[in-house]
Amino acid sequence: HKNSYRPRLSVYAQMAKKVLNLHKHLCCYYFKFDYQELLHNSSFCLVPRGRRLGSFRFLEALQAACIPFILSNGWELPFSEVIDWRKAAIIGDERLLLQVPSITRSVGRDRILALRQQTQFLWDAYFSSVAKIVLTTLEIIQDRVDSHVSRNRLLWNSLPSGLYALPQYSIDPAQFPFYYGILGKSPSQQFTAVIHSVTPLQSQISPVMKLIIAVAKSKFCAQIVVLWNCDKPLPPRNKWPSTSVPLTVVEGQTKMMSSRFFPYDVILTDAVLSLDEDSVLSTNEVDFAFIVWQSFPDRIVGYPARSHYWDSSRSRWGYTSKWTNDYSMVLTGAAFYHRYYHYLFTHYVPTSLLTMVDHMANCEDILMNFLVSAVTKQPPIKVTQKKQYKETMMTQVGRPVLTDSCYPLSLSLLVFSSASQGSKASRWADPDHFAQRQTCMNTFSHWLGFMPLVHSQMRLDPVLFRDQVSILRKKYRDIERL
């Protein structure tokens, strides 16, 4: 009786041995491949239902830029109230599993590229961290509550994302600098010059007077706004020069550095030309920079450029104003940008950072560059200039002082000279000024959780710039005249 079981046990033993060998073979075959590498090298990733309708494989596919092929009937995809998942995923019927190969083969290369790009955008914008998921959820709820000022689907499904397109500013996509191309529209054909003034008017030949006259001559200038952040009383209207365009003097209520980027109601044009009171620009330079900005309305376009680098010896980010072959910032002492960035700077940047900028009276230009690069994921645009802007080494009581300024050399010396004679010292002549900017770089990157600045080696010059042709044939002649 006992012997009758031995053949059966022998068969079971052989079967178990085969199963173990097969399992061993499959395990060895499986471990030959890296799962993350497979995801990144795949165009499509199957996302069947898990224990519930959803599956963690969905987020894995988005992160890897692999197009999710969803097989889970009845699953309501995340944030589907605002996100158009047809632009990033393929939704199939789990009852028709055998049709998956033919469906994937029917998708053209152009659509595959578009789908994969959209997966990366959605992952980075809304799903790459718990903070972004929570913030997206809160913003969607806010749109439900304030339905009359809610974002439309274009803002949620296009760069830079609904989190950066604040509906309190506008619900019309044409009012933002990011959607002109999609909508087939262009920014307004004029600009508003905002001149930040912190020193009292000395005479009719002071630099700010010359700057107002030069900017007012631009055929694209709609108005000039002088932001009076000086401690001295506001000069009467007859002290300001007569111009062909409206000249408005706005007295800063806080007289802080961050107030130069406040969204003042008087600014009506899309383009803002931000200027320090001591900037030296010709009308030709202003006109050319504005023409360039119209092709890049979502970026900062200007003259004095700076750069960042990683200091491995200190394990921190560094700031440099040296002339190199690339740059990552354009100082807002002479630059064009869209007026929406005033609103975003005031209402999106944490109050702690604005307070830091005001306390140091420094780094507001760096913070604006961080913000714009974080939104656009692109570098600013540097244009050619007539004047040479460079860092200068000057001596104060026997020690060198590094000035990081967008002044011409002669003006920097003038400002330093007046400071050394007992007047109010220029912040550019402060030896701690440069060290503060180094600190700002690391504080701002810590706020964002990454370094948003992007290096660029592109500088835009006028056609025929420096070409050996008659000066009469050149449109922006003054730029070449030193």
C-alpha positions as CSV (number, residue, x, y, z in Angstrom):
1,H,0.0,0.0,0.0
2,K,2.8,2.4,0.9
3,N,4.7,1.5,-2.3
4,S,1.8,2.6,-4.4
5,Y,2.5,6.3,-3.5
6,R,6.2,6.2,-4.5
7,P,5.5,6.7,-8.3
8,R,3.3,9.6,-7.6
9,L,5.9,11.2,-5.2
10,S,8.6,10.6,-7.8
11,V,6.5,12.5,-10.4
12,Y,5.8,15.4,-8.0
13,A,9.5,15.6,-7.2
14,Q,10.4,15.8,-10.8
15,M,7.8,18.5,-11.4
16,A,9.0,20.5,-8.4
17,K,12.5,20.2,-9.7
18,K,11.5,21.5,-13.1
19,V,9.6,24.4,-11.5
20,L,12.6,25.3,-9.4
21,N,14.9,25.2,-12.4
22,L,12.4,27.4,-14.4
23,H,12.2,29.9,-11.5
24,K,15.9,30.0,-11.2
25,H,16.3,30.6,-15.0
26,L,13.6,33.3,-15.0
27,C,15.2,35.0,-12.0
28,C,18.6,35.1,-13.6
29,Y,17.0,36.4,-16.8
30,Y,15.0,39.1,-14.9
31,F,18.0,40.4,-13.0
32,K,19.9,40.9,-16.2
33,F,17.9,44.1,-16.7
34,D,17.5,47.2,-14.6
35,Y,13.8,48.1,-14.1
36,Q,14.4,51.9,-14.2
37,E,16.5,51.5,-17.4
38,L,13.7,49.5,-19.0
39,L,11.2,52.2,-18.2
40,H,13.3,55.0,-19.6
41,N,14.0,53.1,-22.8
42,S,10.4,52.2,-23.4
43,S,7.9,54.2,-25.4
44,F,4.9,52.6,-23.8
45,C,4.3,51.2,-20.4
46,L,1.4,49.0,-19.5
47,V,-0.6,50.3,-16.5
48,P,-3.1,47.6,-15.5
49,R,-5.3,47.9,-12.4
50,G,-3.7,47.0,-9.2
51,R,-5.4,46.0,-5.9
52,R,-7.6,49.0,-6.7
53,L,-8.4,50.7,-9.9
54,G,-5.2,52.8,-9.8
55,S,-1.6,51.6,-9.8
56,F,1.7,53.0,-8.7
57,R,3.0,52.1,-12.2
58,F,1.2,55.1,-13.5
59,L,3.5,57.6,-11.7
60,E,6.5,55.4,-12.5
61,A,5.7,55.7,-16.2
62,L,5.2,59.5,-16.0
63,Q,8.5,59.9,-14.2
64,A,10.3,57.9,-16.8
65,A,8.7,59.7,-19.8
66,C,7.1,56.4,-20.8
67,I,3.6,56.8,-22.2
68,P,1.2,55.1,-19.9
69,F,-1.1,52.6,-21.6
70,I,-3.9,52.4,-19.0
71,L,-6.0,49.3,-18.7
72,S,-8.3,50.0,-15.9
73,N,-11.9,50.6,-16.8
74,G,-13.6,53.1,-14.6
75,W,-10.5,54.6,-13.2
76,E,-10.7,58.4,-12.7
77,L,-7.2,59.6,-13.4
78,P,-5.5,62.1,-11.0
79,F,-6.6,65.8,-11.5
80,S,-8.6,64.8,-14.5
81,E,-10.8,67.8,-13.7
82,V,-8.1,70.1,-15.1
83,I,-5.6,67.8,-16.9
84,D,-6.3,66.5,-20.4
85,W,-4.8,63.0,-20.1
86,R,-5.4,62.3,-23.8
87,K,-2.3,64.4,-24.5
88,A,-0.1,62.3,-22.3
89,A,-1.5,58.7,-22.1
90,I,-3.4,56.1,-24.1
91,I,-6.5,54.8,-22.4
92,G,-7.5,51.3,-23.5
93,D,-10.2,48.8,-22.6
94,E,-9.0,46.1,-20.3
95,R,-11.4,43.6,-21.9
96,L,-9.5,44.0,-25.2
97,L,-6.0,43.2,-24.0
98,L,-5.0,41.5,-27.2
99,Q,-5.4,44.7,-29.1
100,V,-2.6,46.5,-27.2
101,P,0.2,45.6,-29.7
102,S,-1.8,46.8,-32.7
103,I,-2.8,50.0,-31.0
104,T,0.8,50.9,-30.0
105,R,2.1,50.2,-33.5
106,S,-0.5,52.5,-35.0
107,V,0.8,55.6,-33.0
108,G,3.0,57.7,-35.2
109,R,6.5,59.0,-34.2
110,D,5.4,62.6,-33.9
111,R,2.6,61.7,-31.6
112,I,4.9,59.5,-29.5
113,L,7.2,62.4,-29.1
114,A,4.4,64.8,-28.1
115,L,3.0,62.3,-25.6
116,R,6.3,61.7,-24.0
117,Q,7.0,65.4,-23.7
118,Q,3.7,65.9,-22.1
119,T,4.3,63.2,-19.5
120,Q,7.5,65.0,-18.5
121,F,5.7,68.3,-18.2
122,L,2.9,66.8,-16.1
123,W,5.3,64.9,-13.9
124,D,7.5,67.9,-13.2
125,A,4.6,70.4,-12.8
126,Y,2.2,68.4,-10.6
127,F,3.5,65.0,-9.4
128,S,7.3,65.2,-8.8
129,S,6.9,65.9,-5.0
130,V,4.4,65.6,-2.3
131,A,4.4,69.4,-2.0
132,K,3.4,69.8,-5.6
133,I,0.6,67.3,-5.3
134,V,-0.8,69.0,-2.3
135,L,-0.4,72.5,-3.8
136,T,-2.1,71.3,-7.0
137,T,-5.0,69.9,-5.0
138,L,-5.4,73.1,-3.1
139,E,-5.3,75.2,-6.3
140,I,-8.0,73.1,-7.9
141,I,-10.2,73.5,-4.8
142,Q,-9.5,77.2,-5.0
143,D,-10.7,77.2,-8.6
144,R,-13.9,75.4,-7.6
145,V,-14.6,78.0,-4.9
146,D,-13.7,81.0,-7.0
147,S,-15.1,79.7,-10.2
148,H,-15.4,83.1,-11.7
149,V,-11.6,83.5,-11.6
150,S,-10.6,79.9,-12.3
151,R,-7.9,78.8,-14.7
152,N,-9.0,77.3,-18.0
153,R,-7.5,74.0,-19.3
154,L,-4.9,75.7,-21.5
155,L,-3.2,77.1,-18.4
156,W,-3.2,73.7,-16.7
157,N,-2.0,71.7,-19.7
158,S,0.7,74.0,-21.1
159,L,4.0,75.3,-19.9
160,P,4.8,76.6,-17.4
161,S,1.7,75.1,-15.6
162,G,-1.3,76.3,-13.8
163,L,0.7,76.7,-10.6
164,Y,2.6,79.6,-12.2
165,A,-0.3,81.2,-14.1
166,L,-2.1,82.9,-11.2
167,P,-5.8,83.5,-11.9
168,Q,-5.8,86.5,-9.6
169,Y,-3.8,88.3,-12.2
170,S,-5.9,87.3,-15.2
171,I,-8.0,84.4,-16.5
172,D,-7.2,85.4,-20.1
173,P,-4.2,83.4,-21.4
174,A,-3.4,86.3,-23.8
175,Q,-2.4,88.3,-20.7
176,F,0.5,86.0,-19.8
177,P,3.8,85.9,-21.7
178,F,3.8,82.1,-22.1
179,Y,0.9,81.6,-24.5
180,Y,1.4,84.1,-27.4
181,G,2.7,81.4,-29.7
182,I,-0.2,79.0,-28.9
183,L,-2.8,81.7,-29.3
184,G,-1.2,83.2,-32.4
185,K,-0.9,86.6,-30.8
186,S,1.9,89.1,-30.1
187,P,2.7,91.3,-27.1
188,S,1.9,95.0,-27.2
189,Q,4.1,97.1,-29.5
190,Q,5.2,99.6,-26.7
191,F,6.9,99.4,-23.4
192,T,6.9,101.2,-20.0
193,A,10.2,102.3,-18.6
194,V,10.4,102.0,-14.8
195,I,13.4,103.8,-13.4
196,H,14.4,103.0,-9.9
197,S,15.7,106.2,-8.2
198,V,17.3,106.2,-4.8
199,T,19.5,109.3,-4.8
200,P,18.3,113.0,-4.8
201,L,18.3,115.0,-8.0
202,Q,21.5,117.0,-8.2
203,S,21.1,118.9,-11.4
204,Q,19.5,118.9,-14.8
205,I,22.6,117.1,-16.1
206,S,22.5,114.2,-13.6
207,P,22.5,110.7,-15.1
208,V,18.8,110.0,-14.4
209,M,17.9,113.1,-16.4
210,K,20.0,112.0,-19.3
211,L,18.5,108.5,-19.1
212,I,14.9,109.8,-19.1
213,I,15.6,111.9,-22.2
214,A,17.3,109.0,-24.1
215,V,14.5,106.5,-23.3
216,A,11.7,109.0,-24.1
217,K,13.1,109.3,-27.7
218,S,12.4,105.6,-28.3
219,K,9.5,105.2,-30.8
220,F,8.4,102.2,-28.7
221,C,8.2,104.0,-25.4
222,A,4.6,104.5,-24.2
223,Q,5.4,106.1,-20.8
224,I,8.2,106.5,-18.2
225,V,7.6,105.7,-14.5
226,V,10.1,106.9,-12.0
227,L,9.9,104.9,-8.7
228,W,11.1,107.4,-6.1
229,N,12.6,105.3,-3.3
230,C,14.9,108.1,-2.0
231,D,14.7,109.3,1.6
232,K,14.6,112.9,0.4
233,P,11.2,114.6,-0.4
234,L,9.8,114.0,-3.9
235,P,11.0,116.8,-6.2
236,P,8.3,119.1,-7.8
237,R,7.2,118.4,-11.3
238,N,9.1,121.3,-12.8
239,K,12.4,119.7,-11.7
240,W,11.9,116.8,-14.1
241,P,12.7,117.1,-17.8
242,S,10.0,117.7,-20.4
243,T,9.4,114.6,-22.5
244,S,7.2,113.6,-25.5
245,V,5.8,110.7,-23.5
246,P,3.9,110.8,-20.2
247,L,6.3,110.9,-17.2
248,T,4.8,109.6,-13.9
249,V,6.7,109.8,-10.6
250,V,5.5,107.1,-8.1
251,E,6.7,107.4,-4.5
252,G,7.4,104.1,-3.0
253,Q,5.5,103.6,0.2
254,T,7.9,101.2,1.7
255,K,11.1,102.5,0.0
256,M,12.4,99.0,-0.1
257,M,14.3,97.1,-2.8
258,S,11.5,94.7,-3.5
259,S,9.1,97.6,-4.3
260,R,10.8,98.1,-7.7
261,F,9.0,94.9,-8.8
262,F,5.6,95.8,-7.4
263,P,2.7,95.5,-9.9
264,Y,1.9,99.2,-10.1
265,D,-1.5,99.9,-11.8
266,V,0.1,102.7,-13.8
267,I,2.0,100.1,-15.9
268,L,-0.3,99.3,-18.8
269,T,2.0,97.8,-21.4
270,D,3.1,94.1,-21.6
271,A,6.8,95.1,-21.7
272,V,8.6,96.7,-18.8
273,L,12.1,98.2,-19.2
274,S,13.6,98.1,-15.8
275,L,16.4,100.6,-15.2
276,D,18.7,101.7,-12.5
277,E,18.9,105.5,-12.2
278,D,22.6,105.5,-13.3
279,S,22.2,103.2,-16.3
280,V,23.7,104.7,-19.5
281,L,21.8,103.6,-22.6
282,S,21.4,105.2,-26.0
283,T,18.0,105.2,-27.7
284,N,19.3,102.7,-30.3
285,E,20.2,100.3,-27.6
286,V,16.8,100.6,-26.0
287,D,15.0,100.1,-29.4
288,F,17.1,97.0,-30.3
289,A,16.6,95.3,-27.0
290,F,12.9,95.8,-27.2
291,I,12.7,94.3,-30.7
292,V,14.6,91.3,-29.3
293,W,12.3,91.0,-26.3
294,Q,9.2,90.8,-28.6
295,S,10.6,87.5,-29.9
296,F,11.2,86.2,-26.4
297,P,8.4,87.8,-24.3
298,D,8.7,85.2,-21.5
299,R,12.4,85.9,-20.8
300,I,14.5,88.6,-19.4
301,V,16.3,90.5,-22.2
302,G,19.0,93.0,-21.3
303,Y,22.6,94.0,-21.1
304,P,24.7,93.4,-18.0
305,A,25.2,89.7,-17.6
306,R,26.4,87.6,-14.6
307,S,26.9,83.9,-14.0
308,H,26.8,81.2,-11.4
309,Y,29.0,78.2,-10.7
310,W,29.3,75.3,-8.3
311,D,32.1,75.8,-5.8
312,S,33.1,72.2,-5.0
313,S,35.6,73.2,-2.3
314,R,32.8,74.9,-0.3
315,S,29.9,72.7,-1.5
316,R,27.9,75.7,-2.4
317,W,26.8,77.9,-5.3
318,G,29.0,80.8,-6.3
319,Y,28.3,84.1,-8.1
320,T,30.6,85.8,-10.5
321,S,30.6,89.0,-12.5
322,K,33.7,88.1,-14.5
323,W,33.6,88.2,-18.3
324,T,33.4,84.7,-19.5
325,N,32.0,82.8,-22.5
326,D,28.7,82.1,-20.9
327,Y,26.2,83.7,-18.5
328,S,23.0,82.7,-16.6
329,M,21.6,86.0,-15.3
330,V,20.9,89.4,-16.8
331,L,20.7,92.2,-14.2
332,T,17.5,94.1,-14.1
333,G,19.3,97.4,-13.9
334,A,18.9,97.5,-17.7
335,A,16.5,94.8,-18.9
336,F,13.2,94.1,-20.5
337,Y,10.7,91.6,-19.2
338,H,6.9,91.0,-19.1
339,R,4.9,92.9,-16.5
340,Y,3.4,89.7,-15.2
341,Y,6.7,89.0,-13.5
342,H,6.0,92.0,-11.2
343,Y,2.8,90.3,-10.0
344,L,4.5,86.9,-9.7
345,F,7.4,88.4,-7.8
346,T,5.1,90.1,-5.3
347,H,2.5,87.3,-4.8
348,Y,4.5,84.1,-5.4
349,V,7.8,84.6,-3.8
350,P,7.8,83.9,0.0
351,T,7.6,86.9,2.2
352,S,10.7,85.8,4.0
353,L,12.8,86.2,0.9
354,L,11.3,89.6,0.1
355,T,12.2,90.7,3.7
356,M,15.7,89.4,3.2
357,V,16.1,91.4,0.0
358,D,14.8,94.5,1.7
359,H,17.0,94.1,4.8
360,M,20.2,93.7,2.7
361,A,19.1,96.2,0.1
362,N,20.6,93.7,-2.3
363,C,19.9,90.6,-4.5
364,E,16.4,91.7,-5.8
365,D,17.8,91.3,-9.4
366,I,19.1,87.8,-8.6
367,L,15.8,86.8,-7.1
368,M,14.0,88.0,-10.2
369,N,16.3,85.9,-12.4
370,F,15.8,82.8,-10.2
371,L,12.0,83.3,-10.5
372,V,11.9,83.7,-14.3
373,S,14.3,80.8,-14.9
374,A,12.3,78.6,-12.6
375,V,9.1,79.4,-14.5
376,T,10.5,79.2,-18.1
377,K,13.3,76.6,-17.6
378,Q,15.3,78.8,-20.0
379,P,18.2,81.3,-19.7
380,P,17.8,85.1,-20.2
381,I,18.8,86.8,-23.4
382,K,21.9,89.1,-23.6
383,V,22.0,91.7,-26.3
384,T,25.0,93.7,-27.5
385,Q,25.7,97.1,-26.1
386,K,27.5,100.3,-26.8
387,K,29.0,100.9,-23.4
388,Q,31.3,98.4,-21.7
389,Y,30.0,97.2,-18.3
390,K,32.6,95.5,-16.2
391,E,33.5,94.8,-12.6
392,T,36.0,97.3,-11.3
393,M,38.6,97.1,-8.6
394,M,38.9,100.3,-6.5
395,T,40.7,101.1,-3.3
396,Q,39.2,102.3,-0.2
397,V,41.5,103.0,2.8
398,G,44.2,100.8,1.3
399,R,42.1,97.8,0.5
400,P,40.5,96.7,-2.7
401,V,36.7,97.0,-3.1
402,L,35.0,94.9,-5.7
403,T,32.0,96.5,-7.4
404,D,29.4,94.4,-9.1
405,S,27.7,97.1,-11.1
406,C,26.1,97.8,-14.4
407,Y,27.5,101.3,-14.4
408,P,30.1,102.3,-17.0
409,L,33.6,102.4,-15.5
410,S,33.7,106.2,-15.3
411,L,30.3,106.4,-13.5
412,S,31.4,103.8,-11.0
413,L,34.4,105.8,-10.1
414,L,32.2,108.9,-9.8
415,V,29.8,107.2,-7.5
416,F,32.6,105.8,-5.4
417,S,34.3,109.2,-5.3
418,S,31.2,110.9,-4.0
419,A,30.7,108.2,-1.4
420,S,34.2,108.6,-0.1
421,Q,33.7,112.3,0.3
422,G,31.2,111.8,3.1
423,S,27.9,111.5,1.1
424,K,25.6,108.5,1.2
425,A,27.7,105.5,0.3
426,S,26.8,103.5,-2.8
427,R,25.8,100.0,-2.1
428,W,28.0,98.9,-5.0
429,A,31.1,100.2,-3.1
430,D,30.2,98.1,0.0
431,P,32.8,95.3,0.3
432,D,30.1,93.1,1.8
433,H,27.8,93.6,-1.2
434,F,29.5,90.8,-3.3
435,A,29.5,88.4,-0.3
436,Q,25.8,89.0,0.2
437,R,25.1,88.0,-3.4
438,Q,26.9,84.7,-2.8
439,T,24.7,84.0,0.2
440,C,21.6,85.0,-1.8
441,M,22.4,82.4,-4.5
442,N,22.3,79.6,-2.0
443,T,19.3,80.8,-0.1
444,F,17.2,81.2,-3.3
445,S,18.2,77.7,-4.6
446,H,17.3,76.2,-1.2
447,W,13.8,77.8,-1.5
448,L,13.2,76.2,-4.9
449,G,14.9,72.9,-4.0
450,F,17.1,73.1,-7.1
451,M,19.2,75.5,-9.1
452,P,16.9,77.0,-11.8
453,L,19.6,79.2,-13.6
454,V,20.5,77.9,-17.0
455,H,23.8,78.9,-18.7
456,S,23.8,80.3,-22.2
457,Q,26.5,81.4,-24.7
458,M,24.1,83.3,-27.0
459,R,24.4,87.1,-27.5
460,L,22.1,88.8,-30.0
461,D,23.5,91.5,-32.2
462,P,21.9,93.7,-34.9
463,V,22.2,92.5,-38.5
464,L,25.3,94.1,-40.0
465,F,26.7,94.7,-36.6
466,R,30.5,95.2,-37.1
467,D,30.2,94.3,-40.7
468,Q,32.4,96.1,-43.2
469,V,29.7,98.1,-44.8
470,S,28.7,101.7,-44.8
471,I,27.3,102.9,-41.5
472,L,24.4,104.5,-43.4
473,R,23.2,101.0,-44.2
474,K,23.0,100.0,-40.6
475,K,19.8,100.4,-38.6
476,Y,21.2,100.7,-35.1
477,R,24.3,102.8,-35.9
478,D,24.9,104.3,-32.4
479,I,25.5,100.9,-30.9
480,E,28.8,100.6,-32.7
481,R,30.0,104.1,-31.9
482,L,32.1,104.2,-28.7
